[in-house]
Amino acid sequence: MKKRLTEAQFQACIKDLEVGKQTIEIARAVLVDGKPQAGFVSALGLTRGAVSQAVQRVWTAFENSNLPQGYERVTAILPEHQAFTVKKWAEEAAKKRGFKA
């Protein structure tokens, strides 16, 4: 799935985000305008990782601001058997919301 946002979604997720102007410009071009990240590597003299990180910061802000009421995004390092259980819970929650996990 290609990561895309509308201009309104983009504006909503960056309003409280503390990032520089260049990050905003790169992220808008990629997420709203659909431009490839590779173009910014040579045009701005940045590494692929730096461009990817700029886009990811805004995308993560969008994901975190776009959670259903009563849901929370978590990240954890767990033993395999516990991770298996948590993944099953995530699948069940996604089904309840009408999404494929």
Residue pairs with C-beta under 8 A, 6 or more apart in sequence:
2 34
3 30
3 31
3 55
3 59
4 31
4 32
4 34
5 13
5 31
5 32
5 59
5 62
6 32
7 32
9 62
9 66
10 27
10 28
10 31
10 32
10 58
10 62
12 65
13 58
13 61
13 62
13 65
13 66
14 24
14 27
14 58
14 61
17 57
17 58
17 61
19 54
19 57
19 58
22 44
22 54
23 54
23 57
23 58
24 58
26 37
26 40
26 44
26 51
26 54
26 55
27 54
27 55
27 57
27 58
27 59
29 35
29 40
30 36
30 37
30 40
30 55
31 55
31 58
31 59
37 48
37 51
37 52
37 55
38 48
40 46
40 51
41 47
41 48
41 51
44 51
63 73
64 73
67 73
68 97
71 93
76 86
78 86
90 101
91 101
94 100
94 101
95 101
